Amino acid sequence: MRAVPLSALALFSALAAAGCGGDSTTVADGRHFGYLRSVDASVRPATIQVDLAEFLSGEAANAAAVEDGAIAEGESVENDYYIRNPAEDVLTLDTAEGVRVTHVQCPTSCSEGIPGQFDAFAASFDDTGEKTLQDEYRGSQSQYWITVREGEVVSIDELYLP
């Protein structure tokens, strides 16, 4: 399996652009992994708050986990992925009008990429109850890929992790 790292340059430029406080900022165009902390659909454009992280798989995951002391040399990470989140800074990003949302559904087996509705997705962040893979949306209790184009989040894709 090939590694799918978030470019360190993109991560550091995103963090550098963030500055202080909760003001909206921009992130380099491209696909980024992270944890969405909140969604505000009451403003225009709608905003998300995201904690960007690195998602690694394969040998890149093993090497990073050894470097971080999470596993010993010669061991492999569980499920062939490793998440590195050195800075838990939260960035506020604008969403594009008509931002595309996909989610995971696991009624009997799990499927990714199920088309979703932004308003229902956003509402899941207001519900603080425990969520499982049986729930349609899991709000901040899941992890996501976001795609940024011209300074706006154009898609939010929930990631299934075993």
N, CA and C of each residue as an Amber inpcrd file, in Angstrom:
protein
   486
   0.8480000  -1.1780000   0.0000000   0.0000000   0.0000000   0.0000000
   0.8900000   1.2360000   0.0000000   0.5500000   2.2470000  -0.7420000
   1.3850000   3.4360000  -0.8220000   1.0440000   4.4110000   0.3070000
   2.0080000   5.2180000   0.6820000   1.7940000   6.2130000   1.7270000
   0.9630000   7.3590000   1.1720000   0.1090000   7.9170000   2.0130000
  -0.7200000   9.0440000   1.6100000  -0.5210000  10.1490000   2.6440000
   0.6920000  10.7500000   2.7010000   0.9320000  11.7530000   3.7290000
   0.3940000  13.1220000   3.3400000  -0.0160000  13.8500000   4.3520000
  -0.3240000  15.2550000   4.1520000   1.0200000  15.9310000   4.0230000
   1.2120000  16.6650000   2.9930000   2.4790000  17.3370000   2.7750000
   2.8470000  18.1750000   3.9910000   4.0380000  17.9500000   4.4990000
   4.4900000  18.7200000   5.6510000   4.4890000  20.2090000   5.3220000
   4.8540000  20.5350000   4.1010000   4.8420000  21.9360000   3.6940000
   3.4410000  22.5160000   3.7780000   2.4350000  21.7690000   3.2960000
   1.0540000  22.2510000   3.3520000   0.6040000  22.4010000   4.7920000
   0.9740000  21.4430000   5.6420000   0.5880000  21.5140000   7.0460000
   1.2060000  22.7340000   7.7100000   2.5160000  22.9390000   7.5280000
   3.1690000  24.0610000   8.1810000   2.7310000  25.3970000   7.6200000
   2.4650000  25.4660000   6.3090000   1.9880000  26.7380000   5.7630000
   0.5720000  27.0150000   6.2390000  -0.2240000  25.9740000   6.4400000
  -1.5780000  26.1740000   6.9720000  -1.4950000  26.6940000   8.3920000
  -0.6140000  26.1020000   9.1950000  -0.4910000  26.5410000  10.5790000
   0.0870000  27.9460000  10.6550000   1.0470000  28.2490000   9.7930000
   1.6290000  29.5830000   9.7870000   0.6000000  30.6250000   9.3750000
  -0.2760000  30.2600000   8.4510000  -1.2980000  31.1980000   7.9870000
  -2.3850000  31.4070000   9.0240000  -2.4830000  30.4870000   9.9780000
  -3.5760000  30.5370000  10.9350000  -3.4990000  31.7380000  11.8570000
  -2.2930000  32.0910000  12.2730000  -2.1830000  33.2040000  13.2020000
  -2.8180000  32.8470000  14.5250000  -3.3410000  33.8350000  15.2150000
  -3.9470000  33.6230000  16.5230000  -5.4510000  33.7750000  16.4370000
  -6.1230000  33.2130000  17.4110000  -7.5700000  33.3950000  17.5080000
  -8.3240000  32.5080000  16.5500000  -9.6460000  32.7480000  16.4230000
 -10.5020000  31.9100000  15.6210000 -10.8660000  32.5280000  14.2950000
 -10.0840000  33.4690000  13.8210000 -10.3950000  34.1060000  12.5420000
 -10.2640000  33.1070000  11.4040000 -11.0440000  33.3350000  10.3370000
 -10.9340000  32.4760000   9.1640000  -9.5490000  32.6220000   8.5690000
  -9.0600000  31.5610000   8.0150000  -7.7510000  31.5630000   7.3970000
  -7.8240000  30.7460000   6.1190000  -6.7260000  30.6460000   5.4210000
  -6.6980000  29.8310000   4.2260000  -5.7000000  28.7070000   4.4160000
  -5.9050000  27.6420000   3.6920000  -5.0200000  26.4900000   3.6750000
  -4.6870000  26.2460000   2.2160000  -3.5090000  25.7330000   1.9580000
  -3.0930000  25.4600000   0.5820000  -4.1250000  24.5940000  -0.1320000
  -4.3140000  24.8610000  -1.4160000  -5.2170000  24.0270000  -2.2090000
  -4.7550000  22.5760000  -2.1410000  -5.7130000  21.6650000  -2.1340000
  -5.3950000  20.2450000  -2.1080000  -6.2500000  19.5110000  -1.0980000
  -5.8930000  18.2660000  -0.8860000  -6.6290000  17.3820000   0.0220000
  -5.8700000  17.2710000   1.3340000  -6.5680000  17.4780000   2.4400000
  -5.9500000  17.4780000   3.7620000  -6.7440000  16.5850000   4.7060000
  -6.0430000  15.9330000   5.6120000  -6.6670000  15.0850000   6.6180000
  -6.7940000  15.8620000   7.9210000  -7.8720000  15.6190000   8.6510000
  -7.9880000  16.2610000   9.9490000  -9.2310000  15.8700000  10.7140000
  -9.3420000  16.4870000  11.8690000 -10.4710000  16.2880000  12.7670000
 -11.3090000  17.5540000  12.7580000 -12.5460000  17.4560000  12.3390000
 -13.4320000  18.6140000  12.3640000 -13.9570000  18.7670000  13.7800000
 -13.7920000  19.9370000  14.3370000 -14.2120000  20.1950000  15.7160000
 -15.5990000  20.8110000  15.7770000 -15.9430000  21.6180000  14.7530000
 -17.2740000  22.2170000  14.7150000 -17.5780000  22.6860000  13.3020000
 -18.8710000  22.8790000  13.0580000 -19.3530000  23.4050000  11.7870000
 -20.3730000  24.4800000  12.1160000 -20.2530000  25.6330000  11.4890000
 -21.2290000  26.7090000  11.6920000 -21.9360000  26.9800000  10.3680000
 -23.1470000  26.4460000  10.2550000 -23.9400000  26.6240000   9.0380000
 -24.8300000  27.8540000   9.1310000 -24.7690000  28.5690000  10.2540000
 -25.6350000  29.7380000  10.4300000 -25.0420000  30.9990000   9.8060000
 -23.7810000  30.9430000   9.3890000 -23.1280000  32.0980000   8.7750000
 -22.9180000  31.8140000   7.2920000 -22.7130000  32.8680000   6.5050000
 -22.4170000  32.7170000   5.0860000 -21.1050000  33.4050000   4.7970000
 -20.1150000  32.7300000   4.2670000 -20.1640000  31.2980000   4.0000000
 -20.0990000  30.4990000   5.3040000 -20.6290000  29.2790000   5.2640000
 -20.5330000  28.3850000   6.4140000 -19.0520000  28.1310000   6.6870000
 -18.7280000  27.8580000   7.9400000 -17.3390000  27.6130000   8.3010000
 -17.1900000  26.2650000   9.0030000 -15.9860000  25.7340000   8.9370000
 -15.6310000  24.5500000   9.7080000 -14.4120000  24.8950000  10.5460000
 -14.2960000  24.2470000  11.6860000 -13.0840000  24.3470000  12.4780000
 -12.4180000  22.9860000  12.4070000 -11.1680000  22.9780000  11.9580000
 -10.4620000  21.7290000  11.7070000  -9.0900000  21.7340000  12.3650000
  -8.7320000  20.5870000  12.9070000  -7.4040000  20.3300000  13.4450000
  -6.7110000  19.4440000  12.4140000  -5.8220000  20.0240000  11.6050000
  -5.1420000  19.2670000  10.5560000  -4.1230000  18.3060000  11.1680000
  -4.0090000  17.1350000  10.5650000  -3.0700000  16.1130000  11.0300000
  -2.4620000  15.4400000   9.7980000  -1.5380000  14.5300000  10.0350000
  -0.9180000  13.7510000   8.9650000  -1.4710000  12.3410000   9.0050000
  -1.9500000  11.8350000   7.8750000  -2.4140000  10.4550000   7.7660000
  -1.4090000   9.7140000   6.9030000  -0.7750000   8.7180000   7.4850000
   0.2690000   7.9680000   6.7900000  -0.1220000   6.4950000   6.7150000
   0.3040000   5.8240000   5.6440000   0.0640000   4.3900000   5.5320000
   1.3180000   3.7180000   5.0110000   1.3350000   2.3840000   5.0940000
   2.4630000   1.6270000   4.5830000   3.7500000   1.8970000   5.3310000
   4.8630000   1.8630000   4.5980000   6.1760000   2.0540000   5.2170000
   6.3430000   3.4450000   5.8150000   5.7160000   4.4450000   5.2180000
   5.7930000   5.7960000   5.7840000   5.1510000   5.8250000   7.1750000
   4.0620000   5.0900000   7.3500000   3.3980000   5.0140000   8.6580000
   4.3040000   4.3330000   9.6670000   4.9090000   3.2080000   9.2670000
   5.8010000   2.4910000  10.1790000   6.9940000   3.3480000  10.5780000
   7.6000000   4.0300000   9.6100000   8.7730000   4.8630000   9.8940000
   8.4090000   6.0080000  10.8380000   7.2910000   6.6530000  10.6070000
   6.8720000   7.7610000  11.4720000   6.5520000   7.2670000  12.8810000
   5.8900000   6.1190000  12.9710000   5.5420000   5.5830000  14.2880000
   6.7910000   5.1890000  15.0720000   7.7950000   4.6350000  14.3890000
   9.0610000   4.3180000  15.0610000   9.7150000   5.6110000  15.5220000
   9.7560000   6.6100000  14.6250000  10.3640000   7.9080000  14.9620000
   9.6830000   8.5520000  16.1680000   8.3610000   8.4080000  16.2690000
   7.6050000   9.0050000  17.3710000   7.6070000   8.1400000  18.6300000
   8.1920000   6.9300000  18.5520000   8.2180000   6.0460000  19.7170000
   6.9110000   5.3000000  19.9510000   6.0240000   5.2900000  18.9590000
   4.7410000   4.6020000  19.1120000   4.8790000   3.0910000  18.9340000
   5.8650000   2.6670000  18.1310000   6.1700000   1.2460000  17.9560000
   7.6860000   1.0950000  17.9420000   8.1440000  -0.1460000  18.1460000
   9.5780000  -0.4310000  18.1150000  10.0230000  -0.7070000  16.6770000
  11.3030000  -0.5140000  16.4340000  11.8950000  -0.8320000  15.1280000
  11.5550000  -2.2710000  14.7650000  11.1250000  -2.4840000  13.5110000
  10.7640000  -3.8180000  13.0490000   9.2970000  -4.1670000  13.2370000
   8.5760000  -3.3940000  14.0430000   7.1370000  -3.6170000  14.2100000
   6.3810000  -2.8780000  13.1180000   5.1010000  -3.2040000  12.9650000
   4.2340000  -2.5260000  11.9990000   3.0630000  -1.8990000  12.7380000
   2.5990000  -0.7970000  12.2180000   1.4370000  -0.1460000  12.8210000
   0.1880000  -0.9930000  12.5860000  -0.7490000  -0.8930000  13.4990000
  -2.0020000  -1.6230000  13.3750000  -2.8270000  -1.0780000  12.2170000
  -3.4390000  -1.9530000  11.4580000  -4.3220000  -1.6040000  10.3400000
  -3.6380000  -0.7900000   9.2450000  -2.3050000  -0.7910000   9.2040000
  -1.5180000  -0.1650000   8.1420000  -1.6830000   1.3450000   8.0320000
  -2.0090000   2.0240000   9.1410000  -2.0260000   3.4870000   9.0920000
  -1.5350000   4.0520000  10.4210000  -1.0770000   5.2960000  10.3480000
  -0.6110000   6.0150000  11.5350000  -0.9920000   7.4670000  11.3550000
  -1.5330000   8.0560000  12.4140000  -1.9300000   9.4670000  12.3770000
  -0.9820000  10.2430000  13.2690000  -0.4070000  11.2720000  12.6750000
   0.5140000  12.1480000  13.3950000  -0.1720000  13.5050000  13.5270000
  -0.2720000  13.9740000  14.7540000  -0.9300000  15.2540000  14.9960000
  -0.0780000  16.0690000  15.9710000   1.0470000  16.6190000  15.4630000
   1.9840000  17.2970000  16.3560000   1.4490000  18.5970000  16.9510000
   0.6210000  19.2970000  16.2340000   0.0750000  20.5680000  16.7170000
  -1.4470000  20.4800000  16.6400000  -2.1010000  20.5740000  17.7590000
  -3.5550000  20.4420000  17.7660000  -4.2350000  21.8070000  17.6370000
  -3.6750000  22.6390000  16.7620000  -4.2420000  23.9500000  16.4920000
  -5.5140000  23.7900000  15.6640000  -6.5020000  24.5920000  15.9760000
  -7.7670000  24.5360000  15.2440000  -7.8410000  25.7450000  14.3190000
  -8.0580000  25.4730000  13.0360000  -8.1810000  26.5170000  12.0270000
  -9.6390000  26.6650000  11.6370000 -10.0720000  27.8780000  11.3610000
 -11.4240000  28.1190000  10.8690000 -11.3390000  28.3710000   9.3690000
 -12.0650000  27.5520000   8.6020000 -12.0300000  27.6390000   7.1480000
 -13.4220000  27.8900000   6.6020000 -13.5020000  28.6900000   5.5560000
 -14.7700000  28.9270000   4.8620000 -15.0820000  27.7440000   3.9570000
 -16.3710000  27.4410000   3.8330000 -16.7920000  26.4090000   2.8980000
 -17.3590000  27.0720000   1.6490000 -17.2290000  26.3780000   0.5390000
 -17.7910000  26.8630000  -0.7160000 -19.3020000  26.6680000  -0.6950000
 -20.0070000  27.5040000  -1.4290000 -21.4510000  27.2950000  -1.6190000
 -21.6140000  25.9300000  -2.2760000 -22.4650000  25.0990000  -1.7310000
 -22.6880000  23.7740000  -2.2930000 -21.5820000  22.7790000  -1.9680000
 -20.8740000  22.9990000  -0.8530000 -19.8120000  22.0690000  -0.4580000
 -20.3530000  20.6370000  -0.4790000 -19.5550000  19.7300000  -1.0600000
 -19.9530000  18.3240000  -1.1700000 -19.5580000  17.5980000   0.1100000
 -20.4770000  16.7620000   0.6110000 -20.2350000  15.9860000   1.8300000
 -20.4760000  14.5140000   1.5230000 -19.5590000  13.6650000   1.9650000
 -19.8100000  12.2270000   1.9280000 -19.6340000  11.6820000   3.3330000
 -20.2740000  10.5420000   3.5920000 -20.1570000   9.9500000   4.9230000
 -20.0520000   8.4410000   4.8160000 -19.8380000   7.8290000   5.9570000
 -19.6940000   6.3830000   6.0640000 -20.9870000   5.8280000   6.6400000
 -21.4480000   4.7150000   6.1060000 -22.5970000   4.0220000   6.6890000
 -22.2040000   2.5750000   6.9320000 -22.5850000   2.0610000   8.0830000
 -22.2230000   0.7010000   8.4720000 -23.4220000  -0.0700000   9.0100000
 -24.4670000  -0.2170000   8.2290000 -25.5850000  -1.0110000   8.7460000
 -25.2130000  -2.4890000   8.8850000 -24.5520000  -3.0610000   7.8950000
 -24.0740000  -4.4410000   7.9770000 -22.5950000  -4.5120000   7.6550000
 -22.1600000  -3.8100000   6.6180000 -20.7360000  -3.6480000   6.3260000
 -20.5240000  -2.1690000   6.0080000 -19.3080000  -1.7070000   6.1760000
 -19.0620000  -0.2670000   6.0490000 -18.7830000   0.1420000   4.6040000
 -19.3740000   1.2550000   4.2140000 -19.1600000   1.8420000   2.8950000
 -18.7940000   3.3050000   3.0770000 -17.7620000   3.7500000   2.3760000
 -17.3720000   5.1570000   2.3750000 -17.9530000   5.8230000   1.1420000
 -17.9550000   7.1520000   1.1450000 -18.3280000   7.9000000  -0.0440000
 -19.8100000   7.9960000  -0.3020000 -20.6250000   7.7520000   0.7170000
 -22.0670000   7.8710000   0.5680000 -22.4060000   9.3660000   0.5000000
 -23.0620000   9.8490000  -0.5640000 -23.4030000  11.2720000  -0.6470000
 -24.2480000  11.7020000   0.5540000 -23.9150000  12.8800000   1.0850000
 -24.6170000  13.3840000   2.2570000 -25.1720000  14.7770000   2.0400000
 -25.8490000  15.2680000   3.0590000 -26.4410000  16.6070000   3.0590000
 -25.6770000  17.4850000   4.0530000 -25.2110000  18.6400000   3.6050000
 -24.3990000  19.5090000   4.4580000 -25.1370000  19.9100000   5.7270000
 -26.4160000  20.2730000   5.6380000 -27.1370000  20.7300000   6.8300000
 -27.2540000  19.6330000   7.8840000 -27.5430000  18.4040000   7.4660000
 -27.6300000  17.2860000   8.4110000 -26.2480000  16.9820000   8.9930000
 -25.2260000  17.0500000   8.1600000 -23.8480000  16.8640000   8.6080000
 -23.5070000  17.9130000   9.6640000 -23.8040000  19.1840000   9.3760000
 -23.5110000  20.2690000  10.3110000 -24.2540000  20.0760000  11.6300000
 -25.5050000  19.6450000  11.5670000 -26.3020000  19.4360000  12.7820000
 -25.6990000  18.3590000  13.6720000 -24.9770000  17.4010000  13.0870000
 -24.3900000  16.3320000  13.8950000 -23.3270000  16.8520000  14.8570000
 -22.8040000  18.0380000  14.6140000 -21.8140000  18.6210000  15.5160000
 -22.4650000  19.2460000  16.7480000 -23.7620000  19.5150000  16.6760000
 -24.4890000  20.0740000  17.8230000 -24.9110000  18.9910000  18.8050000
 -25.0160000  17.7500000  18.3470000 -25.4220000  16.6260000  19.1770000
 -24.1760000  16.0470000  19.8320000 -24.0410000  16.2270000  21.1410000
 -22.8300000  15.7960000  21.8320000 -22.9070000  14.3650000  22.3450000
 -24.0130000  13.6750000  22.0900000 -24.1420000  12.2920000  22.5340000
 -23.1640000  11.3780000  21.8170000 -22.9120000  10.2250000  22.4240000
 -22.0060000   9.2380000  21.8300000 -22.5720000   8.7460000  20.4970000
 -21.7070000   8.6760000  19.4930000 -22.1360000   8.2210000  18.1680000
 -21.3730000   6.9600000  17.7980000 -22.0020000   6.1300000  16.9850000
 -21.3660000   4.9030000  16.5070000 -21.4330000   4.8880000  14.9840000
 -20.8860000   3.8650000  14.3860000 -20.9380000   3.7310000  12.9310000
 -22.3370000   3.4140000  12.4330000 -23.2770000   3.2050000  13.3370000
 -24.6710000   3.0230000  12.9470000 -25.3420000   4.3720000  12.6800000
 -24.7760000   5.4530000  13.2350000 -25.3310000   6.7910000  13.0290000
 -24.9720000   7.2880000  11.6290000 -25.8880000   8.0550000  11.0340000
 -25.6450000   8.5660000   9.6880000 -24.4560000   9.5270000   9.6560000
 -24.3810000  10.4150000  10.6430000 -23.2760000  11.3670000  10.7570000
 -22.7230000  11.2910000  12.1690000 -21.4110000  11.4410000  12.3060000
 -20.7630000  11.3130000  13.5980000 -20.1110000  12.6030000  14.0900000
 -20.3510000  13.7160000  13.4080000 -19.8340000  15.0030000  13.8670000
 -18.3550000  14.9540000  14.1910000 -17.9960000  15.4950000  15.3500000
 -16.5850000  15.5810000  15.7330000 -16.0200000  14.2460000  16.2000000
 -16.8380000  13.2020000  16.2220000 -16.3530000  11.8990000  16.6760000
 -15.7950000  11.0530000  15.5360000 -15.5450000  11.6730000  14.3970000
 -14.9880000  10.9490000  13.2620000 -13.7840000  11.7150000  12.7400000
 -13.2590000  11.3040000  11.6200000 -12.1260000  11.9540000  10.9790000
 -12.4720000  12.1490000   9.5080000 -11.8540000  13.1640000   8.8990000
 -12.2910000  13.5920000   7.5710000 -11.1260000  13.9740000   6.6740000
 -11.3640000  13.8510000   5.3770000 -10.5240000  14.4570000   4.3470000
 -11.2750000  15.6970000   3.8860000 -10.5790000  16.8170000   3.8170000
 -11.1900000  18.0220000   3.2620000 -10.4020000  18.3990000   2.0150000
 -11.1060000  18.8950000   1.0270000 -10.4530000  19.3810000  -0.1860000
 -10.6660000  20.8790000  -0.2620000  -9.5670000  21.5960000  -0.4290000
  -9.5870000  23.0570000  -0.4910000  -9.2370000  23.4790000  -1.9080000
 -10.0390000  24.3890000  -2.4320000  -9.7800000  24.9580000  -3.7490000
 -10.0060000  26.4590000  -3.6500000  -9.0050000  27.2180000  -4.0610000
  -9.0610000  28.6880000  -4.0460000  -9.5020000  29.2240000  -2.6870000
  -8.9650000  28.6190000  -1.6270000  -9.2010000  29.1260000  -0.2770000
 -10.4910000  28.6710000   0.3730000 -11.2850000  27.8540000  -0.3080000
 -12.5460000  27.3830000   0.2640000 -12.5740000  25.8600000   0.3120000
 -13.2400000  25.3290000   1.3340000 -13.4300000  23.8900000   1.4270000
 -14.5380000  23.5190000   0.4460000 -14.2110000  22.6850000  -0.5470000
 -15.1800000  22.2980000  -1.5700000 -15.7450000  20.9050000  -1.3330000
 -15.0400000  20.0910000  -0.5290000 -15.5950000  18.7810000  -0.1870000
 -15.0970000  18.3450000   1.1780000 -15.9670000  17.5840000   1.8510000
 -15.6870000  17.0180000   3.1710000 -16.0670000  15.5440000   3.0770000
 -15.0780000  14.6810000   3.2320000 -15.2940000  13.2490000   3.0870000
 -14.9150000  12.5270000   4.3710000 -15.9070000  11.8880000   4.9930000
 -15.6280000  11.1200000   6.2010000 -14.7750000   9.9120000   5.8440000
 -13.8590000   9.5690000   6.7070000 -12.9560000   8.4510000   6.4930000
 -13.3200000   7.3240000   7.4550000 -13.4790000   6.1290000   6.9210000
 -13.7080000   4.9630000   7.7690000 -12.3580000   4.4300000   8.2260000
 -12.2070000   4.2660000   9.5270000 -11.0200000   3.6400000  10.0760000
 -11.4530000   2.4620000  10.9410000 -10.8710000   1.2900000  10.6970000
 -11.2310000   0.1320000  11.5210000 -10.7380000   0.2790000  12.9490000
